Amino acid sequence: MTVDIWEKLRESLLLSPYSFELTEVEKKFILLIERKGFHYNMEYSNSVSERWTRRWSTDYGNESILEAYLKTGDVWVQQMISVNGEVFYEETVDLNEKTS
């Protein structure tokens, strides 16, 4: 509930943590993934791509992977990244399909 209040406040004040413009479909997609536990990750974002991430862990936290959505230009990609930084899964994301 706190996230929803913050989201509404941010939208009403037109504040954005992103350094780029978003389309309406992208805004909808970001809200969907944020509700699933993803967050904008400034540490992994750079001048080439913007990233939203969440960490998955198993075995009482002994093993984990990073799941990321990357925006590079107009292209969105989903990645699964191992602890040692290896991308072992990557797929281009169709935002229209994900938000419909």
N, C-alpha and C positions, 0 to 999 in steps of 0.2 A: 504494500500500500504506500509506503514511503517513496518508493521509486516512481509510482504513478503521480504523486503530488509533485515531486521534483521535476518530472517530465513535463507536466502541465505548466509549472512555473517557468521552466526554461523556455518552452515554446512560447508562452505569453510574453516573455521578455526578449524573444528572438535571440537567445544566447546559443552559441554552438561551440563545442569543443574541437570541431573539425576545421581544418585549414582549406576547405574546398566546398563547393556548392553541391547540394544533393538534389536529385530529382524526387518527385513525389513517391515513385516506386521504391527508390533507395531508402527514403525515410521510413516507409512502411516496412521494408525488409529489415532495416536496422532495429526497429521497435520489436519485430518478431524474434530476432536472434537475441536481443538483450533480455527479453522475457524468458529465454531458454538458458540464461546464465552467461552469455557472452558480454564482454565489456570492451570498450575502445582501449587499445593498448598502445600508449604513446611510446613505450620502450621498444616495441617491435615495429612501429610505424617509422617511415622515413620519407625521403623526397620521391621515392619511386612508388610506394604503396602505403595504404592505410590498412590497419589490421584490427580486427575484433577477435578476441581469443577467449577460450575457457580451457581449463586443465581437467583431464580425466585421470583418476588414480585408481589403482587396484592393489590387492594384496596389502591392505592396511597402509596404503601410501608409499609402499616400497617401490612401486613401478608407476610411471605416469606418462601421459602423452599430452601434447598441446594440440587442440583443434582450433583452426583459424579460418576466418573469412578475410580475404584480401581484396581491396579495391585498387586496381592498377589502371589508371585512365578510366575507360568506360567498362572495363572487364572485371567481373567478380569471380574469385576462385576460392574453393574450399580446400583446405589442406589438413592432413594429419601428420604431426611432426614428432619424431621419437625424442627421447631425453638427450641423445647425442646430436640433435639437430637435423637428422635425416628425414626428408619428406618421403613417406612411404605410401601416401595416397594423395591424389590431387584431381580435382574435377572443376570444370567451368560451371558456374551457377547461372541458371536462367531465372532472373529476378521475377519476371512475369509469372512463371510457373510457381515459384515459391510463395508469391504473395496473393495468388488468386484463390 
